[in-house]
Amino acid sequence: MAFSGAWALVLPLALFVGFQPTSAAAVEWTVNGTNNAVCMIIKFDGLIRIPDNPNLTKYFQTAEVIDPQPNCTLDKRTVRIGYEGFADLFIELTFTKSTKTFALTQVSAAWYHRTDTGDTSEITRLTGLRSSDNLLPQSVSLGCYYFQEEVSISFDDFIVDMKDVAFQPFAGYANNSYGTEFTDKVCQVPSGVGHVGGDVMRNVVLAFISSTFLLWLRV
């Protein structure tokens, strides 16, 4: 599932003041629940880029948690990372918990660019949403956290890149901390659980084996 749209507005320059943050190291954002306990820990070096024009890249090094919606008592938690006063620039992540694991089930984002012409500014806005049973390569056991060098989500008009990623959206299962790396043996998910496309790949392999066997019989 995906959608994306773009439009342009011409506004008086005084009504909109643009800015361009720059890239640096990965940034950590935390969301607290009741009693100020850590609910979510999200870390990445993020940007939104337009593939055909690197000059239009927007960075998230000075971004904040905006209007957090994790509700630490729910199985689905959403956190928006962006800039106060700039509703058209954000990355929003939604994580969903099952009985023993969690998955990244939705990513939405918004991007804008301002072009000054005389006394007016032309504002171009893009929005996008991607959802799936899991946008990560696999589900992650509760009490463990996901990390990866880079996670890229492609939309119709732009790409969200997150480098040096660490996701712990259910920190309560890890003593309000990151917990254990998901590659550790104590975090291994049972075979066939939480792997996107696992059933499809298994069927393809079985079909290939069956076809090869039939071909061998005919020979």
C-alpha positions as CSV (number, residue, x, y, z in Angstrom):
1,M,0.0,0.0,0.0
2,A,1.4,3.4,-1.0
3,F,0.3,6.8,-2.0
4,S,2.0,10.0,-2.7
5,G,1.0,13.5,-3.8
6,A,2.6,16.8,-4.7
7,W,1.3,20.3,-5.1
8,A,2.5,23.9,-5.2
9,L,1.4,27.0,-3.4
10,V,2.5,30.6,-3.9
11,L,2.7,32.5,-0.6
12,P,4.0,35.8,0.5
13,L,7.6,35.4,1.6
14,A,6.9,36.9,5.1
15,L,4.4,34.0,5.8
16,F,6.9,31.2,5.5
17,V,10.4,31.0,6.7
18,G,12.3,27.9,5.4
19,F,15.4,26.3,6.8
20,Q,17.8,23.5,5.9
21,P,19.3,21.3,8.7
22,T,22.4,19.4,7.9
23,S,23.5,15.8,8.3
24,A,25.7,14.5,11.2
25,A,25.9,11.4,13.4
26,A,22.9,9.3,14.3
27,V,20.5,10.9,16.8
28,E,18.6,9.1,19.6
29,W,15.0,10.0,20.5
30,T,13.2,8.6,23.5
31,V,9.5,8.7,24.4
32,N,8.4,8.4,28.0
33,G,5.2,6.9,29.3
34,T,3.6,7.0,32.8
35,N,5.9,7.7,35.7
36,N,8.4,9.0,33.1
37,A,9.4,5.4,32.2
38,V,11.1,5.0,28.8
39,C,8.5,3.6,26.4
40,M,10.3,3.9,23.0
41,I,13.9,4.4,21.9
42,I,14.5,5.3,18.3
43,K,17.9,6.1,16.8
44,F,19.0,6.9,13.3
45,D,20.8,9.3,11.0
46,G,17.8,10.3,8.8
47,L,17.0,12.2,5.7
48,I,14.4,12.5,3.0
49,R,15.9,12.8,-0.5
50,I,14.6,13.3,-4.0
51,P,16.4,10.8,-6.2
52,D,16.9,13.2,-9.2
53,N,18.0,16.2,-7.2
54,P,20.4,15.7,-4.2
55,N,20.2,19.5,-3.5
56,L,16.7,19.0,-2.2
57,T,17.7,16.6,0.6
58,K,16.1,17.3,4.0
59,Y,18.0,16.1,7.1
60,F,16.7,15.2,10.6
61,Q,19.7,15.8,12.8
62,T,18.1,18.5,14.9
63,A,14.6,17.0,14.8
64,E,12.4,16.3,17.8
65,V,9.7,13.9,18.8
66,I,6.5,15.8,17.6
67,D,3.1,14.9,18.9
68,P,4.1,11.4,20.1
69,Q,1.4,8.8,19.8
70,P,3.0,5.7,21.2
71,N,0.5,5.2,24.1
72,C,2.7,2.8,26.1
73,T,-0.2,0.6,27.0
74,L,-1.1,-0.3,23.4
75,D,0.2,-3.0,21.1
76,K,0.6,-0.5,18.2
77,R,2.8,2.6,18.8
78,T,3.5,5.5,16.5
79,V,6.1,8.2,16.9
80,R,6.6,11.2,14.7
81,I,10.0,12.8,14.4
82,G,10.1,16.3,12.9
83,Y,10.4,20.0,13.6
84,E,8.1,22.3,15.7
85,G,6.3,24.7,13.4
86,F,7.1,22.7,10.2
87,A,4.2,20.2,9.8
88,D,5.4,19.4,6.3
89,L,8.6,17.8,7.3
90,F,8.5,14.6,9.3
91,I,9.2,10.9,9.5
92,E,6.6,8.8,11.3
93,L,7.1,5.2,12.4
94,T,4.5,2.7,13.5
95,F,5.4,-0.5,15.3
96,T,3.0,-3.4,16.1
97,K,3.5,-6.0,18.8
98,S,2.4,-9.6,18.5
99,T,2.6,-12.2,21.2
100,K,6.4,-12.5,21.3
101,T,7.7,-10.1,18.6
102,F,7.3,-6.7,17.1
103,A,7.4,-5.4,13.6
104,L,7.7,-2.1,11.8
105,T,4.3,-2.0,10.1
106,Q,4.0,1.6,8.7
107,V,6.2,4.5,7.7
108,S,4.8,7.8,6.6
109,A,6.7,11.0,5.8
110,A,6.3,14.5,4.5
111,W,8.7,16.7,2.6
112,Y,8.6,20.3,1.4
113,H,10.8,22.6,-0.6
114,R,10.6,26.4,-1.0
115,T,11.7,28.3,-4.0
116,D,11.9,32.1,-3.6
117,T,10.9,34.3,-6.6
118,G,10.9,38.0,-5.9
119,D,8.5,38.7,-3.1
120,T,6.8,35.3,-3.1
121,S,7.7,31.8,-2.3
122,E,6.6,28.7,-4.2
123,I,6.2,25.8,-1.8
124,T,6.2,22.2,-3.1
125,R,4.9,19.5,-0.7
126,L,5.1,15.7,-1.0
127,T,3.6,13.1,1.3
128,G,3.9,9.3,1.3
129,L,2.8,6.3,3.3
130,R,4.0,2.6,3.2
131,S,2.4,-0.1,5.2
132,S,3.0,-3.9,5.4
133,D,3.0,-6.8,7.8
134,N,6.6,-5.9,8.4
135,L,8.9,-3.4,6.6
136,L,11.9,-4.9,8.3
137,P,13.6,-8.1,7.0
138,Q,12.2,-10.0,10.1
139,S,10.3,-9.6,13.3
140,V,12.2,-8.9,16.5
141,S,11.7,-10.7,19.8
142,L,10.3,-8.6,22.6
143,G,13.1,-7.5,25.0
144,C,15.5,-7.2,22.0
145,Y,16.1,-4.3,19.7
146,Y,16.6,-4.1,15.9
147,F,19.7,-2.5,14.4
148,Q,21.0,-2.1,10.9
149,E,23.4,0.0,9.0
150,E,20.7,1.4,6.7
151,V,16.9,1.2,6.2
152,S,15.5,2.8,3.1
153,I,11.8,3.2,2.4
154,S,10.9,4.2,-1.2
155,F,7.8,6.3,-2.0
156,D,6.5,7.5,-5.4
157,D,8.4,10.8,-5.3
158,F,11.1,10.5,-2.6
159,I,13.1,8.1,-0.4
160,V,13.4,8.0,3.4
161,D,16.9,6.9,4.3
162,M,17.8,6.0,7.9
163,K,21.4,5.0,8.7
164,D,22.9,3.5,11.9
165,V,19.4,2.4,12.9
166,A,18.4,1.2,16.3
167,F,14.7,0.5,17.1
168,Q,13.3,-0.4,20.5
169,P,9.6,0.5,20.4
170,F,8.7,-1.7,23.4
171,A,11.3,-0.7,25.9
172,G,9.1,-1.9,28.8
173,Y,10.1,-5.5,27.8
174,A,13.8,-4.6,28.2
175,N,13.8,-2.8,31.6
176,N,13.1,0.5,29.9
177,S,16.3,0.3,27.8
178,Y,17.5,-1.1,24.5
179,G,17.7,-4.7,25.7
180,T,19.6,-7.3,23.7
181,E,20.7,-7.1,20.1
182,F,18.3,-9.0,17.9
183,T,21.1,-11.1,16.4
184,D,21.9,-12.6,19.8
185,K,20.9,-16.2,20.2
186,V,18.5,-15.4,23.0
187,C,16.6,-13.2,20.6
188,Q,16.3,-15.6,17.7
189,V,12.7,-15.9,16.3
190,P,11.6,-19.4,15.6
191,S,11.9,-20.5,11.9
192,G,9.0,-19.3,9.8
193,V,7.9,-16.6,12.3
194,G,7.9,-13.0,11.3
195,H,9.9,-13.3,8.0
196,V,8.2,-11.3,5.3
197,G,7.5,-13.4,2.3
198,G,8.6,-16.6,4.1
199,D,5.6,-18.6,2.8
200,V,6.0,-17.4,-0.7
201,M,9.7,-18.3,-0.8
202,R,9.0,-21.7,0.7
203,N,6.4,-22.4,-2.0
204,V,8.8,-21.3,-4.7
205,V,11.5,-23.6,-3.4
206,L,9.1,-26.6,-3.2
207,A,7.8,-25.9,-6.7
208,F,11.4,-25.8,-8.0
209,I,12.3,-29.1,-6.3
210,S,9.1,-30.7,-7.6
211,S,9.8,-29.5,-11.2
212,T,13.4,-30.7,-11.0
213,F,12.3,-34.1,-9.7
214,L,9.7,-34.5,-12.5
215,L,12.3,-33.5,-15.1
216,W,14.7,-36.1,-13.7
217,L,12.0,-38.8,-13.9
218,R,11.4,-38.0,-17.6
219,V,15.1,-38.3,-18.4
